[in-house]
Amino acid sequence: MPESADPSPATNAPERVFLSPLQETVATTPTDLWNDSCSVDSLTYALEHGATGATTNPTIVGEVLATEKAVWHDRIVDIVSANPVWTEDEVAWKLIEEMAIRGADLLLPVFEREHGVKGRLSIQTSPKLYRDAIRLVEQSLHFAELAPNIQVKIPATRAGIEAVEHVTATGTSINATVCFTVSQALAVAEAVQRGVARFEGSGGDASMMSPVCTIMVGRLDDWLDVVAGRDGLAVTPGVVSWSGLACFKRAYSVYQERGYRTRLLAAAYRHHRHWSELVGGDIVLTIPPKWQRIFNASSIKPAVRIDRPVPGDVVSELARLFPDFRRAYEIDGLQLDEFDQFGPTVRTLRQFLSSYTELTSAVRDVMLPNPDLG
């Protein structure tokens, strides 16, 4: 062999970078990843895998308090000591706000790098206010002052749609939540359009605003499972698990056609299709920490599937068996006055209210420890 020949591989070849499935999702498509929690550990993991935002709600705050009890117990004691006349509700909201601020701080480098378009932390308004547009607006504007990268969650109820417009008109980015249907998503998008027009009409610069509308895909699935059991329906196995996806894809196609400013966000994960079937859309996927790790450990390769229709026989069966699926799927399936009484809306509001009650109970146990327990 000639002296100049070198059978060994080149030593200066670039090292191959292996991406997790979620990293590949955000690196190769317009789809964004958020962390569906404000806990430091899970948000740190999510950021390492490409996340550019995070969200929270009363249930999530309660979970963070339970998993980080050692961190927050002493902080609750300090808040109570510093505010001797505060109620447990006031202490609980101070706690919620501090968790949000901490999460927003972790996301601030992303916010600055992306010039305000990404890197936000969503904090949810009180579930008790779902009927009161005025107080939803007041609380939203208070939350917007907590950090420069706060995004405010407002329910897609009748009052919430009104609040979305007014809050957007101040230049605040909203995240509409408690939303399950195409008609709710369209009402949110139209309210944002009106709010942005008002803001720009008063001389505001909306270039850094990043409104989103959450469709809780898994919670529509949950509701139809309940209906199937309640009404004794013989549903083909696996069909119900497409219901939220069908509504999301329908709403996404209308958003694209109409050019709405708002982006859709998928939440409430129950299986991998809630991620894999939405890859490629100009959307946000807000994924709970548990599901992020499951998806990243899987062999599922992200591919653009957002425009792949839900099988026609699946949609037909859902529409035939479930009036509530038709109400969720059709563009005009629900009127504004019907938003608050739609099954998934009621179930979700009740859960958020229960979670908030549990949170205040946890605060109460610190303020007034049960003497019966010694």
C-alpha positions in Angstrom: 0.0 0.0 0.0 1.4 3.5 -0.8 2.7 5.4 2.1 0.2 8.2 1.5 -2.8 5.9 1.7 -4.7 6.0 5.0 -7.3 3.3 5.6 -8.6 4.9 8.8 -11.7 7.0 8.7 -11.3 10.8 8.5 -10.8 12.3 11.9 -12.2 15.7 11.0 -15.6 14.5 9.9 -18.4 16.4 11.7 -19.9 14.5 14.6 -23.5 13.3 13.9 -26.1 14.9 16.0 -28.9 12.7 17.2 -32.2 14.5 17.9 -35.0 13.2 20.0 -38.3 12.9 18.3 -39.6 16.1 19.8 -36.3 17.9 19.0 -36.7 16.7 15.4 -40.3 17.9 15.3 -39.4 21.5 16.2 -36.1 21.5 14.2 -37.6 20.4 10.9 -41.2 21.7 10.9 -43.0 24.9 11.9 -44.5 23.1 14.9 -43.6 24.4 18.3 -43.3 22.6 21.6 -44.4 23.9 25.0 -44.1 22.3 28.4 -47.5 21.6 30.0 -46.1 22.4 33.4 -44.3 25.2 35.2 -42.1 22.9 37.4 -38.4 23.7 37.1 -37.3 20.2 36.5 -39.8 19.4 33.7 -39.4 22.8 32.1 -35.6 22.4 32.1 -36.0 19.0 30.4 -38.5 20.5 27.8 -36.1 23.3 27.0 -33.4 20.8 26.3 -35.6 19.1 23.8 -36.7 22.2 21.9 -39.5 23.8 24.0 -40.2 27.5 23.5 -43.0 28.0 26.0 -44.9 26.6 28.9 -48.4 26.7 30.4 -50.1 26.1 33.7 -53.6 25.8 35.2 -55.0 25.0 38.7 -54.4 21.3 38.3 -50.8 21.8 37.2 -50.1 24.2 40.1 -51.4 21.6 42.5 -49.2 18.9 41.0 -46.1 21.2 41.2 -46.9 22.0 44.9 -47.2 18.3 45.6 -43.9 17.3 43.8 -42.0 20.3 45.1 -43.5 20.4 48.6 -40.2 21.1 50.3 -39.6 24.1 48.1 -43.0 25.7 48.5 -44.0 24.9 52.1 -41.5 27.4 53.5 -42.5 30.0 50.9 -46.2 29.6 51.9 -45.1 30.2 55.6 -43.3 33.3 54.5 -46.2 34.7 52.5 -48.6 34.0 55.4 -46.3 35.7 57.9 -45.8 38.8 55.7 -49.5 39.2 55.1 -51.3 38.6 58.4 -54.8 39.4 57.1 -54.7 37.5 53.8 -57.2 34.7 53.2 -56.1 31.3 51.9 -57.3 32.4 48.4 -55.0 35.4 48.4 -52.1 33.3 49.6 -52.9 30.7 46.9 -52.9 33.3 44.1 -49.6 34.7 45.3 -48.2 31.2 45.1 -49.6 30.7 41.6 -48.1 34.0 40.5 -44.7 33.2 41.9 -44.7 29.8 40.1 -45.6 31.6 36.9 -42.8 34.2 37.4 -40.3 31.5 38.0 -41.3 29.7 34.9 -41.3 32.9 32.9 -37.8 33.6 34.1 -36.6 30.3 32.7 -38.1 31.1 29.4 -36.8 34.7 29.2 -33.7 33.8 27.2 -36.0 32.2 24.5 -38.3 35.3 24.6 -35.3 37.6 24.0 -33.8 35.4 21.4 -37.0 35.1 19.5 -37.8 38.9 19.8 -40.9 38.2 21.9 -42.7 35.9 19.4 -41.8 32.8 21.5 -40.7 32.1 25.1 -43.9 32.9 27.0 -45.4 31.4 30.1 -49.2 31.0 30.2 -50.9 31.7 33.5 -54.6 30.9 33.8 -57.3 33.2 35.1 -59.5 32.0 38.0 -61.9 29.2 36.9 -64.5 30.9 39.2 -64.6 33.9 36.7 -65.7 32.0 33.6 -69.0 33.9 33.5 -67.6 37.4 34.3 -65.9 39.2 31.4 -65.0 42.3 33.4 -63.2 40.4 36.1 -61.5 38.2 33.6 -60.1 41.3 31.9 -59.0 42.8 35.2 -57.2 39.7 36.3 -55.6 39.2 32.9 -54.2 42.7 32.8 -52.8 42.2 36.3 -51.1 38.9 35.2 -49.6 40.7 32.2 -47.6 42.9 34.5 -45.9 40.0 36.3 -43.2 39.5 33.7 -42.6 40.7 30.1 -43.2 37.2 28.7 -46.4 36.4 30.4 -49.3 35.0 28.3 -52.8 35.0 29.8 -55.2 32.0 29.6 -58.8 32.9 29.3 -61.6 30.3 28.9 -63.5 30.0 25.6 -66.8 30.6 27.4 -69.3 33.3 26.4 -67.8 35.8 28.8 -64.3 34.6 27.9 -64.7 35.4 24.2 -65.6 38.9 25.1 -62.6 39.1 27.5 -60.3 37.8 24.8 -61.1 40.8 22.5 -60.7 43.4 25.3 -57.4 41.9 26.6 -56.0 41.6 23.1 -56.9 45.2 22.5 -54.4 46.2 25.2 -51.6 44.5 23.4 -51.6 41.4 25.7 -51.1 38.0 24.2 -53.8 35.5 25.1 -54.1 31.8 25.3 -57.8 30.7 25.0 -58.4 27.6 26.9 -61.4 25.3 27.9 -61.9 24.9 24.1 -62.9 21.7 22.4 -64.8 22.7 19.2 -64.3 24.2 15.8 -66.9 26.9 16.5 -65.2 27.9 19.8 -61.8 28.1 18.1 -63.3 30.3 15.3 -64.9 32.6 17.9 -61.6 33.0 19.6 -59.8 33.8 16.4 -62.4 36.4 15.4 -62.2 38.0 18.8 -58.4 38.2 18.5 -58.8 39.8 15.1 -61.0 42.5 16.5 -58.7 43.1 19.4 -55.6 43.4 17.3 -57.4 45.8 15.0 -58.4 47.9 18.0 -54.8 47.8 19.4 -53.2 48.8 16.1 -55.9 51.4 15.5 -54.8 53.1 18.7 -51.2 53.2 17.6 -50.0 49.9 19.1 -47.4 47.6 17.6 -48.7 44.1 17.4 -45.6 42.5 15.9 -44.6 40.9 19.2 -48.0 39.5 20.0 -48.4 35.7 19.8 -52.0 34.7 20.6 -52.9 31.1 20.7 -56.1 29.1 21.0 -55.9 25.8 22.8 -58.1 22.9 21.6 -58.1 20.2 24.4 -58.1 17.3 22.0 -58.0 14.5 24.7 -60.8 16.0 26.7 -63.2 15.7 23.8 -62.2 12.0 23.5 -62.8 11.6 27.2 -66.3 13.1 26.9 -67.3 10.9 24.0 -66.1 7.8 26.0 -68.3 8.9 28.8 -71.3 9.4 26.5 -70.7 6.0 24.9 -70.7 4.3 28.3 -73.7 6.3 29.5 -75.8 5.6 26.4 -74.6 2.1 25.7 -73.2 2.8 22.3 -71.4 0.1 20.3 -68.4 2.1 19.0 -65.6 0.6 16.9 -62.5 0.3 19.1 -60.2 3.2 18.6 -62.7 5.4 16.8 -63.3 7.8 19.7 -59.6 8.5 20.0 -59.8 10.4 16.7 -62.5 12.8 17.7 -60.3 15.6 19.1 -57.9 15.2 16.2 -60.7 15.5 13.7 -61.9 18.8 15.2 -58.3 20.1 15.5 -57.5 19.4 11.9 -60.8 20.9 10.7 -60.2 24.0 12.7 -56.6 24.2 11.4 -57.8 24.0 7.8 -60.2 26.9 8.4 -57.5 29.0 10.2 -55.2 28.5 7.2 -58.0 29.5 4.7 -58.9 32.6 6.6 -55.4 33.7 7.6 -56.1 34.2 11.2 -53.4 35.8 13.4 -54.0 33.3 16.2 -52.2 29.9 16.2 -53.8 26.7 17.3 -52.5 24.8 20.2 -53.1 21.1 21.0 -53.4 20.1 24.7 -54.7 17.2 26.9 -52.6 14.3 25.5 -53.9 10.7 25.7 -51.9 8.9 23.1 -49.1 9.5 20.6 -51.4 10.5 17.7 -52.1 13.7 19.6 -48.5 14.6 18.7 -47.6 12.5 15.7 -50.8 13.4 13.7 -50.3 17.1 14.1 -46.6 17.4 13.2 -45.9 19.9 10.5 -48.6 22.4 11.3 -47.8 26.0 12.1 -49.1 25.2 15.6 -48.1 24.7 19.2 -48.1 21.3 21.0 -48.2 21.8 24.8 -47.2 18.3 26.0 -47.2 17.1 29.7 -43.8 16.0 31.0 -44.8 12.4 31.2 -45.8 12.3 27.5 -42.7 14.1 26.4 -40.5 11.4 27.9 -42.7 8.7 26.3 -42.5 10.3 22.9 -38.8 10.9 23.1 -38.2 7.3 24.1 -40.3 6.0 21.2 -39.2 4.9 17.8 -41.8 7.1 16.1 -40.3 9.3 13.5 -41.8 12.7 13.1 -43.3 13.3 9.7 -45.6 16.0 8.3 -49.1 14.6 8.9 -51.1 17.7 9.8 -52.7 17.7 6.3 -53.5 14.0 6.3 -57.2 13.7 6.8 -58.8 11.6 9.6 -60.1 8.4 7.9 -63.5 9.1 6.4 -65.2 6.1 8.0 -64.0 7.2 11.4 -65.6 10.7 11.0 -68.8 9.1 9.6 -69.1 6.8 12.6 -68.4 9.6 15.1 -71.0 11.8 13.4 -73.6 9.1 13.2 -73.2 8.0 16.9 -72.4 11.2 18.7 -74.5 14.4 18.3 -71.9 16.2 20.5 -69.2 15.2 17.9 -71.2 16.9 15.2 -71.6 19.9 17.4 -67.8 20.0 18.0 -66.8 19.3 14.3 -69.1 21.5 12.3 -68.1 25.1 11.8 -71.4 26.4 13.2 -72.0 23.4 15.5 -72.3 25.6 18.6 -73.6 29.1 19.1 -71.9 31.4 21.5 -74.7 31.0 24.1 -74.1 27.2 24.0 -70.4 27.3 24.8 -70.7 27.2 28.6 -73.0 24.2 28.7 -71.2 21.9 26.3 -70.3 18.7 28.0 -66.5 18.9 27.9 -66.7 22.6 29.0 -68.7 21.7 32.1 -66.5 18.8 33.0 -63.3 20.8 32.6 -64.5 23.8 34.5 -65.6 21.5 37.3 -62.2 19.8 37.4 -60.4 23.2 37.4 -62.7 24.4 40.2 -62.0 21.2 42.2 -58.2 21.6 41.6 -58.4 25.1 42.8 -60.3 24.0 45.9 -57.6 21.4 46.6 -54.9 24.0 46.2 -56.5 26.4 48.7 -56.9 23.4 51.0 -53.2 22.7 50.8 -52.5 26.3 51.7 -55.0 26.1 54.6 -53.0 23.1 55.9 -50.0 25.3 56.2 -51.9 28.3 57.6 -54.0 26.2 60.1 -52.4 22.8 60.5 -54.9 20.2 61.6 -54.5 19.7 65.4 -56.1 16.3 65.2 -53.0 15.0 63.3 -50.6 16.1 66.1 
